[in-house]
Amino acid sequence: MTLKKISIVLLIVALSCTLLLATTACNKDTGDSLQRVLDAGKLTVVGSGGYPPFNSPDDEGNIVGFDVDVGAEIAERLGVELDYVTSDWDGLVEGLRSKRYDAILGSMAITPDRLAVVSFTNPYYYSGAQLVVRKDSGINSPEDMDGTDIGVATGTNFVGDAEALGATATLYQDDLATLTDLVSGRIDGVITDRLVALNAMQEINGGDDLELCGEILRLEVMGIAINRDDTTLLAKINEILEEMREDGTLKEISEEWHNGADITVR
């Protein structure tokens, strides 16, 4: 065998080894997602951290709420700890796809656009898009919002709701900011989740100056977003959610955070 032929053979062997190593590494990255969580001893989920009463800071800075308690129960049934982290809403999906988190558990509505890039569990609660205005605004229905400024959290479906009413969608990082600016009169209205609006009217300074305007604009179905590769984790969380629904735990968590209301059914 000539030196040239020997060099070609060695090159082929080297390339084969490289491909084998790369394949092995890829298989390791996309292995059993449920086992990955179990081995880590924690379930890392993310929300915006600015969405009371679902996920927001308490007086000590801890993130609390309905989403957090649902996540804690899922983690307990998995036999791991819950690691609830926060990030800007408009970056949550890309963060999940980059595998910085195991799931988005932050009141994310299931939509066709999102289903194109991530998977979702079965629904864990239901709500709707709601217009909120100041009581002294003179606004009596959503149809009155043409030409006004409506505050919405960036990256949410509420942007389209505002534009459908003929309003300008003014973007904020979260609904703590939108509702605060509504109370201050900087914007004409806010579109957010109906349950978030009802909670804000009771909890934030100036909330008693706000009111719901009209019925819900549309129903939203909320699920837990999971990376599309993480099929075993998705299946297990769906199984746990069904158990929580059947044994009444999901209902109990809802009633605790929503003044006795069960938002886990339509």
C-alpha positions as CSV (number, residue, x, y, z in Angstrom):
1,M,0.0,0.0,0.0
2,T,1.4,3.4,-1.0
3,L,1.8,6.2,1.4
4,K,-1.0,8.1,-0.3
5,K,-3.4,5.2,0.2
6,I,-2.4,4.8,3.8
7,S,-3.1,8.5,4.4
8,I,-6.5,8.2,2.9
9,V,-7.4,5.2,5.0
10,L,-6.2,7.0,8.2
11,L,-8.3,10.0,7.2
12,I,-11.4,7.9,6.7
13,V,-10.8,6.2,10.1
14,A,-10.4,9.6,11.8
15,L,-13.6,10.9,10.3
16,S,-15.5,7.8,11.3
17,C,-14.3,8.2,14.9
18,T,-15.3,11.8,14.9
19,L,-18.7,11.0,13.6
20,L,-19.1,8.2,16.2
21,L,-18.2,10.6,19.0
22,A,-20.5,13.2,17.8
23,T,-23.4,10.7,17.5
24,T,-22.7,9.5,21.0
25,A,-22.7,13.0,22.3
26,C,-26.0,13.8,20.6
27,N,-27.6,10.7,21.9
28,K,-26.5,11.6,25.4
29,D,-28.0,15.1,25.0
30,T,-31.3,13.8,23.7
31,G,-31.6,10.9,26.0
32,D,-34.4,10.1,28.5
33,S,-35.6,13.5,29.7
34,L,-37.5,12.1,32.7
35,Q,-34.3,10.4,33.8
36,R,-32.4,13.6,33.3
37,V,-34.7,15.4,35.8
38,L,-34.5,12.5,38.3
39,D,-30.7,12.4,38.1
40,A,-30.5,16.2,38.6
41,G,-32.8,15.9,41.6
42,K,-34.7,19.0,40.6
43,L,-37.3,20.2,38.1
44,T,-36.3,23.6,36.7
45,V,-39.3,25.6,35.5
46,V,-39.6,29.2,34.5
47,G,-42.2,32.0,34.5
48,S,-42.1,35.7,34.2
49,G,-42.3,36.4,37.9
50,G,-44.6,39.3,37.3
51,Y,-48.0,37.6,37.0
52,P,-49.9,37.6,40.3
53,P,-51.6,35.4,41.6
54,F,-49.9,32.9,39.4
55,N,-46.2,33.7,39.8
56,S,-44.9,36.9,41.5
57,P,-42.7,37.9,44.4
58,D,-44.0,38.0,48.0
59,D,-42.8,40.5,50.6
60,E,-39.6,38.6,51.1
61,G,-38.9,38.3,47.3
62,N,-39.8,34.6,47.0
63,I,-41.8,33.8,43.9
64,V,-45.2,32.4,44.9
65,G,-48.6,31.7,43.3
66,F,-50.8,29.1,41.7
67,D,-48.2,28.2,39.0
68,V,-45.5,27.8,41.7
69,D,-47.7,25.5,43.9
70,V,-48.7,23.4,40.9
71,G,-45.0,23.0,40.1
72,A,-44.1,22.1,43.6
73,E,-46.7,19.4,43.7
74,I,-45.5,17.9,40.4
75,A,-41.9,18.0,41.6
76,E,-42.9,16.3,44.9
77,R,-44.6,13.5,43.0
78,L,-41.5,13.1,40.8
79,G,-39.4,12.8,44.0
80,V,-37.3,15.9,43.2
81,E,-37.1,19.6,44.3
82,L,-38.7,22.4,42.4
83,D,-36.4,25.1,41.0
84,Y,-38.7,27.9,40.0
85,V,-36.8,30.6,38.1
86,T,-37.9,33.8,36.3
87,S,-37.0,35.5,33.1
88,D,-38.5,38.0,30.6
89,W,-41.7,36.6,29.1
90,D,-40.6,37.2,25.5
91,G,-37.6,35.0,25.9
92,L,-39.1,32.0,27.7
93,V,-39.8,29.8,24.6
94,E,-36.3,30.3,23.2
95,G,-34.8,29.6,26.7
96,L,-36.8,26.3,26.8
97,R,-35.7,25.4,23.3
98,S,-32.1,26.0,24.3
99,K,-32.7,23.6,27.3
100,R,-32.0,26.2,30.0
101,Y,-35.2,25.0,31.7
102,D,-37.2,21.7,31.8
103,A,-40.5,23.5,31.4
104,I,-42.3,26.8,31.2
105,L,-44.9,26.8,34.0
106,G,-46.0,30.4,33.8
107,S,-49.6,30.6,32.6
108,M,-48.7,30.1,29.0
109,A,-51.7,29.7,26.6
110,I,-51.6,26.9,24.1
111,T,-51.6,28.3,20.6
112,P,-50.8,26.9,17.1
113,D,-47.8,29.2,16.8
114,R,-46.3,27.9,20.0
115,L,-47.2,24.3,19.2
116,A,-45.1,24.6,16.1
117,V,-41.9,25.0,18.3
118,V,-42.7,23.4,21.7
119,S,-44.9,20.7,23.1
120,F,-47.6,21.3,25.8
121,T,-49.1,19.2,28.5
122,N,-52.8,18.8,28.8
123,P,-54.5,22.0,30.1
124,Y,-54.1,22.7,33.8
125,Y,-56.4,25.7,33.9
126,Y,-58.7,27.9,31.8
127,S,-59.2,31.7,31.7
128,G,-59.7,34.5,29.2
129,A,-58.4,37.8,27.8
130,Q,-60.0,40.7,29.7
131,L,-60.0,44.4,29.1
132,V,-59.5,46.6,32.2
133,V,-60.1,50.3,32.4
134,R,-60.3,53.1,35.0
135,K,-63.8,53.6,36.4
136,D,-63.6,57.3,35.5
137,S,-62.5,56.7,31.9
138,G,-65.9,57.0,30.3
139,I,-65.2,53.7,28.4
140,N,-68.2,51.4,28.5
141,S,-67.2,48.6,26.1
142,P,-64.3,47.2,24.2
143,E,-65.7,48.8,21.1
144,D,-64.8,52.2,22.6
145,M,-61.1,51.4,22.5
146,D,-60.5,52.4,18.9
147,G,-57.6,54.9,18.7
148,T,-56.6,54.4,22.4
149,D,-53.4,53.0,24.0
150,I,-53.8,49.6,25.6
151,G,-51.0,48.2,27.8
152,V,-50.0,44.5,27.3
153,A,-47.1,42.3,28.4
154,T,-44.7,41.9,25.5
155,G,-44.7,38.5,23.7
156,T,-48.3,37.7,24.8
157,N,-51.4,37.0,22.8
158,F,-52.9,40.1,24.2
159,V,-51.0,42.2,21.6
160,G,-53.3,40.9,18.9
161,D,-56.4,41.5,21.1
162,A,-55.5,45.2,21.5
163,E,-54.8,45.7,17.8
164,A,-58.1,43.9,16.9
165,L,-59.9,46.7,18.9
166,G,-58.2,49.3,16.8
167,A,-55.9,50.4,19.7
168,T,-52.2,50.8,19.9
169,A,-50.5,48.0,21.9
170,T,-48.1,49.6,24.4
171,L,-45.6,46.9,25.5
172,Y,-44.4,46.2,29.1
173,Q,-42.3,43.5,30.6
174,D,-45.2,42.2,32.8
175,D,-48.7,43.0,34.1
176,L,-47.5,44.6,37.3
177,A,-46.2,47.4,35.1
178,T,-49.2,47.6,32.8
179,L,-51.7,47.9,35.6
180,T,-49.6,50.4,37.6
181,D,-49.5,52.6,34.5
182,L,-53.3,52.2,34.0
183,V,-53.9,53.4,37.6
184,S,-51.6,56.3,36.9
185,G,-53.5,57.2,33.8
186,R,-50.5,56.8,31.4
187,I,-52.5,54.4,29.2
188,D,-56.2,54.0,28.5
189,G,-56.7,50.3,29.3
190,V,-55.0,47.0,29.9
191,I,-55.7,43.6,28.4
192,T,-54.6,40.7,30.6
193,D,-55.9,37.5,32.0
194,R,-59.3,37.9,33.7
195,L,-58.0,36.3,36.9
196,V,-54.9,38.5,37.0
197,A,-57.2,41.5,36.6
198,L,-59.5,40.5,39.4
199,N,-56.6,39.9,41.7
200,A,-55.0,43.3,40.8
201,M,-58.2,45.1,41.6
202,Q,-58.0,43.7,45.1
203,E,-54.2,43.8,45.7
204,I,-52.5,46.8,44.1
205,N,-52.5,50.4,45.2
206,G,-55.3,52.1,43.3
207,G,-56.8,48.8,42.2
208,D,-60.2,49.9,43.5
209,D,-60.2,52.6,40.8
210,L,-60.2,49.9,38.1
211,E,-63.0,47.8,36.6
212,L,-63.5,45.0,34.1
213,C,-64.9,46.3,30.7
214,G,-67.2,43.9,28.9
215,E,-67.0,40.1,28.8
216,I,-63.8,38.1,28.1
217,L,-62.5,38.7,24.6
218,R,-61.7,35.1,24.1
219,L,-61.1,31.9,26.1
220,E,-57.5,30.8,26.8
221,V,-56.4,27.3,27.6
222,M,-53.2,27.1,29.7
223,G,-50.6,24.3,29.5
224,I,-47.1,23.6,30.7
225,A,-44.6,24.0,27.8
226,I,-42.0,21.2,27.3
227,N,-39.2,20.9,24.9
228,R,-40.3,18.9,21.9
229,D,-37.5,16.4,22.4
230,D,-38.5,15.7,26.0
231,T,-41.2,13.1,25.3
232,T,-40.8,11.0,28.5
233,L,-40.9,14.1,30.7
234,L,-44.0,15.3,28.9
235,A,-45.8,11.9,29.4
236,K,-44.9,11.8,33.1
237,I,-46.1,15.3,33.8
238,N,-49.3,14.6,32.0
239,E,-49.8,11.5,34.1
240,I,-49.2,13.5,37.3
241,L,-51.6,16.3,36.2
242,E,-54.3,13.7,35.7
243,E,-53.6,12.3,39.1
244,M,-53.8,15.7,40.7
245,R,-57.1,16.4,38.9
246,E,-58.6,13.1,40.0
247,D,-57.6,13.3,43.6
248,G,-58.7,16.9,43.9
249,T,-55.2,18.4,44.5
250,L,-55.4,20.7,41.5
251,K,-58.7,22.0,42.5
252,E,-57.5,22.7,46.1
253,I,-54.5,24.7,44.8
254,S,-56.9,26.7,42.6
255,E,-59.3,27.4,45.4
256,E,-56.4,28.6,47.7
257,W,-55.2,31.2,45.2
258,H,-58.5,32.2,43.6
259,N,-60.9,32.9,46.4
260,G,-62.5,29.5,46.3
261,A,-62.9,29.3,42.5
262,D,-61.9,26.3,40.5
263,I,-60.2,27.5,37.4
264,T,-59.0,24.0,36.4
265,V,-62.3,23.2,34.7
266,R,-64.0,25.1,31.8
